Amino acid sequence: MTKSILKSSLLGVAALIVLLVLSFAAYLIYVTNSVDTINMPTNHGKVNATLFLTHDNTSPPAGAPKRPLIVALGGAEGGNVWATSRVRKLRNRFNDEGYAVLAVGYFGMPGTPEKLDRIALEGLHTAIMDAAKNPAIDGRCIAVMGGSKGGELALLLASRYPEIKSAAAIVPGNAVFVALTSAMTTSSFSHNGQALPFVPLPWRATPALITGDKRKVFEIMREDHAAVEQASIPVEKINGPVFLLSATQDEMWNSHEMSEQMMTRFKEKRFAWPHEHLAVYGGHDAPRKHMDRVLNFFNTHFKPGLADGCARAVSAG
């Protein structure tokens, strides 16, 4: 009698598990099919940009030297984090060193795309070049920096627009990955109306996705070597010095390994500009404590070029 009850209970549990799995699969199929993968999202190409010339955002004194421009990009959190009080002290440090800072939010704000989905590179480029026209800025000297998905974006922008003369990517990816939508079936970025090749999310990554193991999700995605190759960022096309800052215990994705792969690519492609990779111990947020290294890199390899419009490489020595 007891064995019979136990057997029935186990069968009931098994049936419930199967039902839950089938229900979840049906939900995923519904979500996947409900997302418009043909038309670009609402507000495609629109960004939110705020220019900080000085601490109080007033114009520098008359006759002051023109400032190089640093374009600052947030990550998957959305919004325009570099325009907030949260990073005021860090932003002020860049201002103190003679840089103008353009904080750009590219999704998750009024008037911008709702999700990180096929974000238009040309929309950011337009905002950058508009800011570079400011009379207090030397528009020949533009650098970009970003963290996480913003690092991915910074490298993409620098690899496609030669007006950008330096890039710093914090805990970055080395390829374009899937969009951060409920369906996760489109590219994160686009260029001139065309979605960029991306590393897709396979169905077998679903268990890791459900449990919230983001690093595992990306590890499974990166096993698709053909997709990674096709979606890899051509960092060797960047027109200036590049700094990579990764985390050895990154729980989001393996920024350390991907940064090392980019360093290998630089070597294989005989990249002529100064390029460095600093790996710090800790998780995805650990490099925030080392932003002074980003500033030092720009001061050493980017800012000295201001004298000639950032037209020539600055010696790594």
VOBA-1610 file (N, C-alpha, C; in pm, whole numbers, padded with zeros to 5 digits, always signed):
BEGIN
Met+00084-00120+00000Met+00000+00000+00000Met+00087+00125+00000Thr+00189+00124+00086Thr+00280+00239+00097Thr+00358+00259-00033Lys+00408+00145-00092Lys+00483+00154-00216Lys+00396+00208-00328Ser+00271+00167-00328Ser+00177+00213-00432Ser+00153+00363-00422Ile+00137+00411-00298Ile+00117+00555-00276Ile+00241+00635-00317Leu+00359+00579-00281Leu+00484+00646-00315Leu+00502+00654-00466Lys+00470+00542-00533Lys+00482+00538-00679Lys+00390+00640-00744Ser+00268+00648-00693Ser+00171+00744-00747Ser+00217+00887-00725Ser+00276+00910-00608Ser+00325+01045-00577Ser+00439+01085-00672Leu+00531+00991-00695Leu+00643+01019-00785Leu+00596+01044-00927Leu+00498+00966-00969Leu+00442+00986-01103Leu+00375+01122-01114Gly+00309+01161-01003Gly+00244+01292-01002Gly+00343+01405-01012Val+00455+01393-00938Val+00560+01494-00942Val+00622+01500-01080Ala+00648+01382-01137Ala+00707+01377-01271Ala+00616+01443-01374Ala+00488+01414-01362Ala+00391+01473-01455Ala+00386+01625-01440Leu+00396+01672-01315Leu+00394+01815-01290Leu+00517+01883-01350Ile+00633+01817-01335Ile+00756+01871-01391Ile+00747+01881-01543Val+00696+01774-01604Val+00680+01774-01750Val+00585+01885-01794Leu+00477+01902-01719Leu+00380+02006-01751Leu+00443+02145-01741Leu+00523+02166-01636Leu+00588+02295-01618Leu+00688+02323-01729Val+00764+02219-01766Val+00862+02235-01874Val+00793+02268-02006Leu+00686+02195-02036Leu+00612+02220-02159Leu+00549+02359-02158Ser+00496+02398-02042Ser+00435+02530-02032Ser+00539+02640-02053Phe+00657+02622-01993Phe+00762+02722-02009Phe+00810+02727-02153Ala+00822+02609-02217Ala+00863+02604-02357Ala+00762+02676-02445Ala+00634+02653-02416Ala+00529+02719-02493Ala+00535+02870-02474Tyr+00565+02913-02351Tyr+00576+03056-02323Tyr+00693+03117-02401Leu+00806+03047-02403Leu+00922+03097-02476Leu+00894+03108-02625Ile+00825+03009-02678Ile+00790+03012-02820Ile+00698+03130-02849Tyr+00602+03154-02759Tyr+00509+03266-02775Tyr+00584+03399-02773Val+00673+03415-02674Val+00749+03540-02661Val+00837+03561-02784Thr+00903+03454-02826Thr+00992+03462-02941Thr+00917+03507-03066Asn+00800+03450-03087Asn+00724+03480-03208Asn+00652+03615-03200Ser+00640+03670-03079Ser+00566+03795-03063Ser+00652+03920-03084Val+00783+03902-03093Val+00874+04016-03110Val+00896+04044-03258Asp+00887+04170-03295Asp+00908+04213-03433Asp+01057+04213-03463Thr+01102+04117-03542Thr+01243+04107-03576Thr+01275+04172-03711Ile+01172+04227-03776Ile+01190+04287-03909Ile+01204+04439-03900Asn+01106+04502-03834Asn+01108+04648-03821Asn+01193+04690-03701Met+01263+04800-03716Met+01347+04850-03608Met+01259+04903-03494Pro+01308+04899-03371Pro+01229+04942-03254Pro+01191+05091-03261Thr+01090+05127-03185Thr+01050+05267-03172Thr+01168+05351-03121Asn+01183+05471-03175Asn+01291+05563-03139Asn+01428+05512-03182His+01428+05426-03282His+01554+05375-03335His+01644+05491-03377Gly+01767+05491-03332Gly+01862+05595-03367Gly+01861+05716-03277Lys+01770+05720-03180Lys+01761+05833-03088Lys+01843+05805-02961Val+01913+05906-02913Val+01991+05892-02791Val+01966+06012-02701Asn+02010+05998-02577Asn+02006+06108-02480Asn+02150+06147-02451Ala+02188+06270-02481Ala+02327+06311-02466Ala+02338+06440-02385Thr+02430+06440-02288Thr+02455+06558-02205Thr+02604+06587-02206Leu+02641+06710-02241Leu+02780+06748-02249Leu+02823+06820-02122Phe+02934+06774-02064Phe+02990+06836-01944Phe+03127+06893-01982Leu+03135+07024-01994Leu+03262+07088-02026Leu+03346+07109-01901Thr+03278+07141-01790Thr+03343+07166-01661Thr+03255+07110-01550His+03298+07123-01426His+03220+07074-01312His+03078+07128-01311Asp+03066+07259-01327Asp+02934+07321-01321Asp+02872+07336-01460Asn+02940+07274-01559Asn+02892+07271-01697Asn+02881+07410-01759Thr+02968+07500-01714Thr+02976+07630-01780Thr+03087+07624-01885Ser+03088+07719-01974Ser+03191+07721-02078Ser+03325+07760-02017Pro+03434+07701-02064Pro+03567+07739-02015Pro+03593+07887-02043Pro+03686+07947-01973Pro+03717+08088-01994Pro+03760+08117-02138Ala+03735+08237-02183Ala+03776+08277-02317Ala+03927+08260-02331Gly+03968+08204-02442Gly+04110+08184-02466Gly+04166+08055-02410Ala+04084+07979-02337Ala+04130+07851-02282Ala+04153+07751-02395Pro+04250+07661-02380Pro+04275+07562-02485Pro+04150+07476-02509Lys+04132+07437-02633Lys+04020+07348-02664Lys+04040+07213-02599Arg+03930+07151-02562Arg+03936+07026-02487Arg+03912+06904-02576Pro+03986+06796-02553Pro+03951+06671-02619Pro+03820+06620-02561Leu+03748+06539-02637Leu+03617+06492-02596Leu+03622+06343-02560Ile+03571+06311-02440Ile+03555+06172-02398Ile+03407+06139-02401Val+03368+06040-02479Val+03230+05995-02486Val+03213+05879-02388Ala+03122+05895-02291Ala+03106+05798-02183Ala+02974+05721-02198Leu+02983+05589-02200Leu+02868+05502-02225Leu+02843+05407-02109Gly+02718+05397-02067Gly+02680+05299-01966Gly+02657+05162-02028Gly+02610+05068-01947Gly+02592+04932-01994Gly+02448+04888-01997Ala+02427+04761-01961Ala+02295+04699-01973Ala+02193+04754-01876Glu+02235+04840-01784Glu+02140+04899-01690Glu+02051+05003-01758Gly+02094+05052-01873Gly+02015+05151-01946Gly+02023+05288-01881Gly+01952+05384-01939Gly+01958+05520-01888Gly+02089+05586-01927Asn+02119+05698-01863Asn+02241+05772-01890Asn+02317+05790-01760Val+02381+05684-01714Val+02445+05683-01583Val+02554+05789-01571Trp+02625+05819-01679Trp+02735+05916-01672Trp+02686+06059-01655Ala+02555+06081-01670Ala+02499+06214-01649Ala+02441+06230-01510Thr+02452+06126-01426Thr+02390+06128-01294Thr+02490+06168-01185Ser+02434+06198-01067Ser+02518+06235-00953Ser+02599+06116-00904Arg+02555+05997-00939Arg+02624+05874-00895Arg+02770+05872-00938Val+02799+05927-01054Val+02937+05924-01104Val+02994+06066-01117Arg+02935+06161-01045Arg+02980+06300-01056Arg+03128+06314-01025Lys+03176+06253-00916Lys+03315+06268-00878Lys+03409+06216-00986Leu+03373+06102-01045Leu+03457+06046-01150Leu+03452+06133-01275Arg+03333+06179-01308Arg+03319+06268-01425Arg+03400+06396-01404Asn+03395+06449-01281Asn+03469+06571-01250Asn+03620+06551-01265Arg+03666+06431-01236Arg+03810+06403-01248Arg+03853+06417-01395Phe+03769+06369-01485Phe+03802+06383-01627Phe+03799+06531-01666Asn+03702+06605-01615Asn+03698+06749-01640Asn+03823+06817-01586Asp+03866+06777-01465Asp+03984+06836-01403Asp+04110+06815-01487Glu+04112+06704-01560Glu+04228+06673-01643Glu+04220+06739-01781Gly+04116+06822-01799Gly+04108+06898-01924Gly+04022+06837-02032Tyr+03944+06735-01997Tyr+03857+06672-02095Tyr+03714+06725-02086Ala+03646+06732-02198Ala+03502+06747-02198Ala+03444+06605-02198Val+03333+06586-02129Val+03271+06453-02120Val+03131+06458-02180Leu+03107+06373-02277Leu+02973+06360-02335Leu+02911+06232-02281Ala+02814+06246-02191Ala+02743+06130-02135Ala+02630+06093-02229Val+02626+05968-02273Val+02526+05925-02370Val+02445+05807-02317Gly+02313+05824-02315Gly+02221+05714-02285Gly+02157+05669-02416Tyr+02166+05541-02445Tyr+02121+05494-02576Tyr+01999+05404-02572Phe+01948+05376-02451Phe+01820+05306-02439Phe+01770+05320-02296Gly+01639+05292-02279Gly+01582+05293-02145Gly+01552+05431-02090Met+01535+05530-02178Met+01501+05666-02137Met+01393+05719-02230Pro+01317+05819-02185Pro+01217+05879-02275Pro+01282+05928-02404Gly+01221+05894-02516Gly+01273+05938-02644Gly+01381+05851-02702Thr+01420+05745-02631Thr+01520+05650-02680Thr+01455+05512-02690Pro+01519+05414-02756Pro+01463+05279-02759Pro+01440+05225-02618Glu+01335+05147-02601Glu+01303+05093-02469Glu+01403+04989-02423Lys+01447+04905-02516Lys+01537+04795-02483Lys+01670+04808-02556Leu+01767+04732-02510Leu+01896+04727-02578Leu+01880+04631-02696Asp+01820+04684-02802Asp+01782+04604-02917Asp+01815+04679-03046Arg+01912+04627-03122Arg+01952+04685-03250Arg+01979+04836-03239Ile+02051+04873-03135Ile+02085+05014-03115Ile+02165+05064-03235Ala+02127+05179-03289Ala+02188+05233-03411Ala+02320+05302-03383Leu+02428+05250-03437Leu+02558+05313-03418Leu+02560+05454-03476Glu+02490+05472-03588Glu+02491+05604-03651Glu+02422+05709-03566Gly+02326+05667-03481Gly+02261+05761-03392Gly+02359+05816-03289Leu+02441+05728-03236Leu+02543+05773-03141Leu+02648+05859-03211His+02686+05817-03330His+02787+05891-03404His+02741+06034-03431Thr+02615+06050-03467Thr+02561+06184-03493Thr+02568+06270-03367Ala+02530+06212-03252Ala+02534+06286-03126Ala+02677+06326-03091Ile+02771+06236-03117Ile+02912+06263-03087Ile+02964+06377-03173Met+02935+06371-03302Met+02987+06474-03393Met+02919+06609-03369Asp+02794+06606-03326Asp+02727+06732-03291Asp+02796+06797-03172Ala+02829+06716-03071Ala+02897+06769-02952Ala+03036+06821-02989Ala+03102+06753-03083Ala+03238+06791-03123Ala+03243+06927-03191Lys+03128+06979-03232Lys+03122+07110-03297Lys+03128+07225-03194Asn+03113+07191-03066Asn+03118+07294-02964Asn+03252+07368-02973Pro+03251+07502-02971Pro+03376+07577-02986Pro+03479+07552-02877Ala+03437+07496-02765Ala+03531+07468-02657Ala+03600+07332-02674Ile+03560+07257-02777Ile+03610+07121-02797Ile+03694+07113-02925Asp+03802+07038-02918Asp+03880+07007-03038Asp+03817+06882-03100Gly+03735+06901-03202Gly+03662+06790-03263Gly+03749+06689-03332Arg+03879+06716-03342Arg+03971+06619-03402Arg+04015+06514-03301Cys+03988+06540-03172Cys+04037+06452-03065Cys+03918+06396-02986Ile+03868+06282-03029Ile+03752+06218-02966Ile+03791+06078-02921Ala+03755+06044-02799Ala+03777+05909-02746Ala+03645+05858-02689Val+03631+05726-02680Val+03510+05666-02622Val+03550+05573-02510Met+03463+05563-02410Met+03483+05465-02303Met+03347+05413-02259Gly+03343+05286-02223Gly+03218+05227-02179Gly+03242+05101-02101Gly+03143+05062-02020Gly+03156+04942-01938Gly+03056+04835-01978Ser+03100+04710-01977Ser+03015+04594-02006Ser+02958+04604-02147Lys+02825+04609-02164Lys+02770+04626-02298Lys+02813+04761-02356Gly+02836+04859-02269Gly+02888+04987-02315Gly+03031+04975-02365Gly+03106+04879-02311Gly+03241+04852-02361Gly+03235+04789-02499Glu+03142+04696-02515Glu+03117+04636-02646Glu+03084+04746-02747Leu+02998+04839-02707Leu+02956+04948-02793Leu+03071+05044-02823Ala+03152+05076-02722Ala+03264+05167-02743Ala+03360+05112-02847Leu+03390+04984-02839Leu+03481+04922-02935Leu+03420+04918-03075Leu+03290+04893-03081Leu+03221+04893-03210Leu+03229+05030-03276Leu+03197+05134-03200Leu+03199+05270-03254Leu+03340+05306-03302Ala+03439+05278-03221Ala+03576+05313-03256Ala+03625+05236-03377Ser+03576+05115-03397Ser+03620+05033-03510Ser+03553+05073-03640Arg+03445+05152-03632Arg+03370+05190-03753Arg+03383+05336-03789Tyr+03421+05419-03694Tyr+03429+05562-03721Tyr+03570+05612-03693Pro+03647+05644-03798Pro+03787+05686-03780Pro+03802+05819-03707Glu+03694+05897-03694Glu+03701+06022-03619Glu+03730+05996-03471Ile+03702+05874-03426Ile+03729+05837-03287Ile+03873+05791-03278Lys+03952+05859-03195Lys+04097+05839-03193Lys+04150+05755-03076Ser+04060+05708-02988Ser+04103+05621-02879Ser+03981+05557-02815Ala+04001+05442-02749Ala+03890+05372-02686Ala+03936+05301-02560Ala+03849+05305-02460Ala+03872+05230-02336Ala+03747+05148-02309Ala+03763+05018-02292Ala+03650+04928-02270Ala+03668+04855-02138Ile+03571+04870-02048Ile+03577+04810-01915Ile+03487+04688-01911Val+03541+04575-01866Val+03474+04444-01866Val+03394+04424-01995Pro+03461+04433-02111Pro+03389+04428-02238Pro+03373+04287-02294Gly+03285+04277-02394Gly+03277+04159-02477Gly+03359+04183-02602Asn+03399+04075-02669Asn+03480+04088-02790Asn+03400+04069-02917Ala+03267+04055-02901Ala+03180+04033-03015Ala+03045+04099-02987Val+02962+04108-03089Val+02827+04157-03072Val+02741+04040-03025Phe+02671+04058-02914Phe+02588+03952-02859Phe+02440+03984-02879Val+02358+03889-02840Val+02214+03898-02859Val+02155+04015-02783Ala+02046+04071-02837Ala+01978+04184-02773Ala+01921+04145-02638Leu+01909+04243-02549Leu+01854+04217-02415Leu+01704+04246-02414Thr+01630+04158-02479Thr+01484+04167-02484Thr+01426+04039-02426Ser+01295+04035-02411Ser+01232+03914-02358Ser+01251+03797-02452Ala+01257+03822-02582Ala+01272+03714-02679Ala+01418+03676-02701Met+01509+03774-02696Met+01652+03752-02718Met+01675+03682-02852Thr+01619+03742-02958Thr+01631+03684-03092Thr+01691+03781-03193Thr+01730+03900-03149Thr+01784+04000-03240Thr+01922+04044-03192Ser+01987+04124-03274Ser+02120+04175-03241Ser+02111+04292-03144Ser+02213+04311-03065Ser+02217+04427-02975Ser+02234+04557-03053Phe+02304+04550-03168Phe+02339+04673-03239Phe+02311+04663-03388Ser+02298+04780-03449Ser+02275+04788-03593Ser+02358+04902-03650His+02370+04903-03784His+02444+05009-03850His+02377+05040-03983Asn+02339+05166-03999Asn+02272+05210-04122Asn+02152+05123-04158Gly+02071+05093-04057Gly+01947+05020-04079Gly+01960+04870-04088Gln+02080+04817-04075Gln+02102+04673-04083Gln+02152+04619-03950Ala+02085+04517-03898Ala+02130+04455-03774Ala+02266+04392-03794Leu+02355+04411-03697Leu+02489+04352-03707Leu+02484+04203-03674Pro+02571+04124-03736Pro+02580+03982-03700Pro+02603+03969-03550Phe+02538+03870-03487Phe+02549+03856-03342Phe+02558+03710-03301Val+02604+03690-03179Val+02611+03556-03121Val+02474+03525-03062Pro+02404+03425-03114Pro+02267+03397-03069Pro+02261+03318-02938Leu+02143+03317-02880Leu+02117+03240-02758Leu+02058+03105-02797Pro+02130+02995-02774Pro+02075+02863-02808Pro+01977+02814-02701Trp+01888+02725-02742Trp+01788+02673-02648Trp+01853+02603-02529Arg+01968+02541-02551Arg+02030+02466-02441Arg+02083+02556-02330Ala+02083+02688-02354Ala+02124+02781-02250Ala+02008+02817-02158Thr+01888+02766-02189Thr+01768+02802-02113Thr+01778+02771-01964Pro+01826+02650-01925Pro+01836+02622-01781Pro+01923+02724-01707Ala+02035+02762-01765Ala+02122+02861-01701Ala+02054+02998-01697Leu+01976+03026-01800Leu+01903+03153-01804Leu+01798+03158-01694Ile+01728+03045-01673Ile+01624+03037-01570Ile+01683+03054-01431Thr+01799+02992-01408Thr+01860+02998-01275Thr+01938+03128-01252Gly+01950+03210-01354Gly+02020+03337-01339Gly+02170+03328-01346Asp+02223+03216-01400Asp+02368+03201-01414Asp+02412+03266-01544Lys+02429+03398-01541Lys+02456+03474-01663Lys+02589+03434-01727Arg+02690+03411-01646Arg+02819+03373-01704Arg+02807+03242-01781Lys+02732+03147-01725Lys+02713+03019-01793Lys+02639+03039-01925Val+02540+03129-01925Val+02466+03158-02048Val+02563+03205-02157Phe+02652+03297-02122Phe+02745+03348-02221Phe+02849+03243-02260Glu+02888+03159-02166Glu+02982+03051-02200Glu+02922+02958-02304Ile+02793+02927-02287Ile+02726+02840-02384Ile+02714+02911-02518Met+02679+03039-02517Met+02670+03114-02643Met+02803+03116-02715Arg+02912+03133-02642Arg+03044+03147-02703Arg+03100+03015-02755Glu+03030+02905-02725Glu+03070+02776-02783Glu+03038+02768-02932Asp+02954+02860-02978Asp+02924+02869-03121Asp+03036+02949-03188His+03146+02883-03217His+03266+02951-03264His+03245+03022-03398Ala+03164+02964-03483Ala+03138+03027-03613Ala+03065+03160-03594Ala+02966+03161-03503Ala+02891+03284-03478Ala+02981+03388-03413Val+03065+03346-03320Val+03157+03440-03253Val+03252+03502-03354Glu+03302+03420-03445Glu+03393+03471-03547Glu+03324+03575-03635Gln+03202+03545-03676Gln+03128+03636-03763Gln+03092+03766-03691Ala+03065+03756-03561Ala+03020+03873-03484Ala+03133+03945-03413Ser+03256+03896-03426Ser+03369+03957-03356Ser+03388+04103-03396Ile+03423+04184-03299Ile+03447+04326-03324Ile+03585+04342-03388Pro+03595+04408-03504Pro+03725+04425-03571Pro+03808+04533-03504Val+03856+04504-03384Val+03925+04604-03303Val+04052+04656-03371Glu+04106+04578-03464Glu+04228+04621-03533Glu+04203+04742-03623Lys+04076+04775-03647Lys+04042+04890-03731Lys+04030+05020-03651Ile+04047+05011-03519Ile+04038+05131-03435Ile+04153+05224-03468Asn+04123+05351-03481Asn+04219+05451-03528Asn+04290+05521-03413Gly+04343+05442-03320Gly+04414+05502-03208Gly+04434+05403-03094Pro+04491+05449-02983Pro+04523+05364-02868Pro+04398+05301-02805Val+04414+05179-02753Val+04303+05105-02693Val+04344+05050-02558Phe+04254+05069-02460Phe+04276+05016-02325Phe+04162+04923-02287Leu+04196+04804-02239Leu+04098+04706-02194Leu+04117+04682-02045Leu+04007+04685-01970Leu+04011+04664-01825Leu+03911+04554-01792Ser+03960+04439-01747Ser+03873+04324-01722Ser+03878+04279-01578Ala+03788+04184-01543Ala+03779+04129-01408Ala+03805+03978-01413Thr+03893+03931-01328Thr+03930+03788-01332Thr+03821+03697-01280Gln+03730+03749-01197Gln+03623+03668-01140Gln+03486+03717-01190Asp+03482+03765-01311Asp+03361+03825-01367Asp+03247+03724-01368Glu+03137+03757-01298Glu+03023+03667-01288Glu+02920+03690-01399Met+02937+03796-01477Met+02842+03827-01583Met+02880+03757-01714Trp+03005+03776-01753Trp+03061+03707-01869Trp+03212+03710-01852Asn+03283+03630-01930Asn+03427+03618-01909Asn+03500+03733-01978Ser+03494+03850-01916Ser+03557+03968-01975Ser+03709+03952-01984His+03766+03876-01890His+03911+03855-01891His+03953+03776-02015Glu+03888+03665-02039Glu+03922+03582-02155Glu+03896+03656-02287Met+03783+03727-02293Met+03751+03798-02416Met+03848+03912-02442Ser+03895+03977-02336Ser+03995+04083-02352Ser+04127+04025-02400Glu+04164+03910-02346Glu+04287+03844-02391Glu+04277+03805-02538Gln+04160+03761-02581Gln+04140+03726-02721Gln+04155+03848-02811Met+04110+03963-02761Met+04128+04086-02839Met+04276+04125-02845Met+04349+04104-02737Met+04491+04133-02738Met+04564+04043-02838Thr+04521+03918-02846Thr+04577+03826-02945Thr+04546+03875-03085Arg+04425+03922-03105Arg+04385+03974-03236Arg+04471+04095-03274Phe+04496+04184-03177Phe+04582+04299-03204Phe+04719+04253-03255Lys+04771+04150-03189Lys+04904+04099-03226Lys+04901+04037-03365Glu+04799+03956-03391Glu+04790+03887-03520Glu+04771+03986-03635Lys+04697+04093-03608Lys+04670+04193-03712Lys+04776+04304-03715Arg+04877+04291-03629Arg+04987+04388-03623Arg+04935+04530-03599Phe+04852+04541-03498Phe+04793+04670-03461Phe+04904+04766-03419Ala+04912+04882-03482Ala+05025+04972-03464Ala+05013+05066-03346Trp+04893+05085-03295Trp+04872+05182-03187Trp+04896+05117-03050Pro+04927+05199-02949Pro+04942+05144-02814Pro+04814+05073-02770His+04831+04958-02709His+04715+04884-02659His+04755+04805-02535Glu+04669+04811-02434Glu+04699+04747-02306Glu+04576+04674-02253His+04602+04570-02176His+04494+04499-02106His+04534+04485-01960Leu+04452+04540-01873Leu+04473+04527-01729Leu+04362+04440-01672Ala+04399+04328-01611Ala+04302+04239-01545Ala+04312+04260-01395Val+04200+04292-01331Val+04199+04313-01187Val+04120+04200-01120Tyr+04159+04167-00999Tyr+04090+04061-00926Tyr+03954+04111-00879Gly+03853+04026-00897Gly+03720+04061-00849Gly+03613+04034-00953Gly+03490+04070-00917Gly+03376+04047-01003Gly+03355+04159-01105His+03239+04156-01167His+03208+04245-01279His+03222+04392-01241Asp+03195+04428-01117Asp+03201+04568-01074Asp+03337+04611-01022Ala+03429+04515-01004Ala+03559+04547-00944Ala+03637+04654-01019Pro+03635+04654-01154Pro+03713+04755-01226Pro+03671+04900-01201Arg+03551+04921-01145Arg+03510+05058-01114Arg+03607+05126-01019Lys+03675+05047-00938Lys+03771+05101-00843Lys+03904+05135-00909His+03916+05104-01038His+04042+05125-01108His+04027+05217-01228Met+03927+05306-01223Met+03905+05397-01335Met+04019+05498-01350Asp+04101+05511-01245Asp+04218+05597-01257Asp+04313+05546-01364Arg+04312+05413-01386Arg+04398+05356-01489Arg+04350+05394-01629Val+04219+05406-01643Val+04163+05452-01770Val+04207+05595-01797Leu+04193+05679-01694Leu+04232+05819-01707Leu+04381+05831-01737Asn+04463+05751-01668Asn+04608+05754-01692Asn+04642+05713-01835Phe+04569+05614-01886Phe+04593+05569-02023Phe+04563+05681-02122Phe+04449+05746-02105Phe+04414+05857-02194Phe+04518+05970-02183Asn+04559+05999-02061Asn+04657+06106-02041Asn+04790+06074-02109Thr+04825+05947-02112Thr+04954+05905-02167Thr+04951+05887-02318His+04843+05827-02368His+04842+05785-02509His+04744+05859-02599Phe+04655+05938-02541Phe+04556+06008-02622Phe+04571+06159-02614Lys+04570+06212-02493Lys+04572+06358-02473Lys+04696+06426-02532Pro+04815+06366-02525Pro+04931+06434-02583Pro+04917+06462-02732Gly+04831+06389-02800Gly+04812+06411-02942Gly+04731+06534-02974Leu+04680+06600-02870Leu+04597+06719-02890Leu+04673+06827-02968Ala+04802+06831-02949Ala+04885+06934-03014Ala+04877+06929-03165Asp+04858+06809-03220Asp+04850+06796-03367Asp+04717+06737-03411Gly+04613+06764-03331Gly+04480+06715-03370Gly+04466+06565-03362Cys+04546+06503-03275Cys+04542+06356-03257Cys+04563+06285-03390Ala+04648+06340-03472Ala+04671+06283-03605Ala+04775+06173-03605Arg+04861+06171-03503Arg+04969+06073-03504Arg+04961+05987-03377Ala+05018+05868-03386Ala+05024+05780-03270Ala+05116+05840-03166Val+05082+05819-03041Val+05167+05864-02931Val+05249+05744-02886Ser+05376+05763-02870Ser+05464+05653-02835Ser+05420+05586-02707Ala+05427+05452-02705Ala+05391+05377-02586Ala+05490+05402-02475Gly+05606+05452-02509Gly+05706+05479-02405Gly+05682+05612-02338
//
